[in-house]
């Protein structure tokens, strides 16, 4: 696994979570979505980027919230699962810090597309150890708008203005979402990818919702750069957080 991740910048680990656990997590996922819909808040996190205007409808949608562990103890247990953390540890080492989680539900027929982008600039760390782990709670294939990745693109390093909200000649002149590799996954599979890997996704054109929870993690021997205002749970899932201080952990909303 480590060799594949180092070479390609991503790795799909099959069946980390059993069918019974996936059913349990999906039930919690659906409860969160129902609660979000009742909230009256804007829960559509579509980017509506010009880069994807030709492949998604004007009414495209993706239901989203941060930090599912703040909704459900069951989903907190999900990210504490030993089989899951064993895989994370192979990539970033024994000290594992949760930065945040994200719920994504791409609705049938109108599920939003996301242009090719890198994640690093949203939450840069000093040693660039940040990874994503996408836990699939439904099937995810090309019709459903699965994640697509450009292999080995993590070796490009931190590209400026690579957040996907604007055209970038270093990315979009050379790589296309259509040519990126689709990561087809089943419930219980987990996709791991580097924060500098170019990735995106097409619209969900199927008749079923695509459900996933993205877990953003970094090494306890790394730290998020100062001045970054992105949600940072700083929850130690394994080992120790060597950059924590009295002031840094005193996070107030």
Order of alpha helices (4+ residues) and beta strands (2+ residues): alpha-beta-alpha-beta-alpha-alpha-beta-beta-beta-beta-alpha-beta-beta-beta-beta-beta
